[in-house]
Amino acid sequence: MSSTVEELTVNYEENGEVVVKELDKVVLTKGAWATVMFRYQQLDRKTGEYGKEMYTIRRYQKFNGEYRPKSKFNISSPAQARKIIDALQGWLPEDE
């Protein structure tokens, strides 16, 4: 468990092997509820190589001093990521 937003990660190991490797993260909100967007890769166990870059948005709730995962949204493809970007750019005024 993590006590600060900065400690939150999607890195995941099994038997000493990094299965999910975090490449970057952006903290979108902090506080009792935190929202973090991660860029990561998963290990292909057959080839031993990491796959394509993937993205996920995760929500955490702080309870008893520790952040606990509450929900997540995985962006399934670069095309879906671009559609999300386009929609947000269309909805937001340029001066904000």
C-alpha positions as semicolon CSV with decimal commas, in nm:
position;residue;x (nm);y (nm);z (nm)
1;M;0,000;0,000;0,000
2;S;0,109;0,357;-0,064
3;S;0,071;0,646;0,175
4;T;0,143;0,918;-0,084
5;V;0,025;0,970;-0,441
6;E;0,387;0,978;-0,557
7;E;0,435;0,619;-0,433
8;L;0,145;0,482;-0,641
9;T;0,260;0,262;-0,929
10;V;0,142;-0,002;-1,174
11;N;0,474;-0,186;-1,155
12;Y;0,403;-0,551;-1,079
13;E;0,640;-0,839;-1,010
14;E;0,588;-1,213;-0,994
15;N;0,866;-1,434;-0,861
16;G;1,116;-1,147;-0,891
17;E;1,028;-1,079;-1,256
18;V;0,877;-0,744;-1,360
19;V;0,555;-0,838;-1,540
20;V;0,411;-0,485;-1,568
21;K;0,665;-0,207;-1,616
22;E;0,560;0,153;-1,551
23;L;0,707;0,395;-1,804
24;D;0,553;0,721;-1,685
25;K;0,269;0,862;-1,479
26;V;0,075;1,185;-1,443
27;V;-0,106;1,270;-1,122
28;L;-0,439;1,422;-1,229
29;T;-0,582;1,483;-0,879
30;K;-0,459;1,450;-0,522
31;G;-0,638;1,434;-0,190
32;A;-0,872;1,182;-0,028
33;W;-0,943;1,062;-0,382
34;A;-0,649;1,052;-0,622
35;T;-0,658;1,002;-0,998
36;V;-0,343;0,890;-1,178
37;M;-0,279;0,815;-1,544
38;F;-0,006;0,560;-1,619
39;R;0,189;0,463;-1,931
40;Y;0,316;0,105;-1,906
41;Q;0,417;-0,216;-2,084
42;Q;0,337;-0,579;-2,007
43;L;0,582;-0,864;-2,038
44;D;0,505;-1,125;-2,303
45;R;0,606;-1,442;-2,120
46;K;0,645;-1,637;-2,446
47;T;0,900;-1,400;-2,599
48;G;1,043;-1,241;-2,285
49;E;0,991;-0,900;-2,448
50;Y;0,774;-0,613;-2,333
51;G;0,476;-0,539;-2,554
52;K;0,336;-0,216;-2,690
53;E;0,284;0,088;-2,470
54;M;-0,050;0,091;-2,295
55;Y;-0,236;0,345;-2,083
56;T;-0,462;0,330;-1,780
57;I;-0,639;0,580;-1,556
58;R;-0,672;0,469;-1,194
59;R;-0,870;0,609;-0,902
60;Y;-0,757;0,557;-0,545
61;Q;-0,920;0,639;-0,212
62;K;-0,715;0,719;0,096
63;F;-0,830;0,513;0,393
64;N;-0,644;0,490;0,724
65;G;-0,348;0,673;0,570
66;E;-0,309;0,436;0,274
67;Y;-0,429;0,467;-0,087
68;R;-0,647;0,179;-0,202
69;P;-0,742;0,115;-0,565
70;K;-1,111;0,179;-0,634
71;S;-1,153;0,185;-1,011
72;K;-0,961;0,181;-1,336
73;F;-1,010;0,248;-1,704
74;N;-0,773;0,088;-1,953
75;I;-0,731;0,269;-2,283
76;S;-0,741;-0,018;-2,529
77;S;-0,552;0,126;-2,825
78;P;-0,373;0,434;-2,962
79;A;-0,686;0,501;-3,173
80;Q;-0,903;0,510;-2,859
81;A;-0,649;0,741;-2,690
82;R;-0,664;0,980;-2,986
83;K;-1,047;0,982;-2,977
84;I;-1,038;1,071;-2,607
85;I;-0,791;1,353;-2,678
86;D;-1,001;1,482;-2,968
87;A;-1,322;1,477;-2,763
88;L;-1,163;1,665;-2,473
89;Q;-1,006;1,923;-2,705
90;G;-1,346;1,976;-2,868
91;W;-1,519;2,023;-2,534
92;L;-1,263;2,254;-2,371
93;P;-1,223;2,617;-2,466
94;E;-0,873;2,698;-2,588
95;D;-0,818;2,974;-2,330
96;E;-0,839;2,741;-2,028
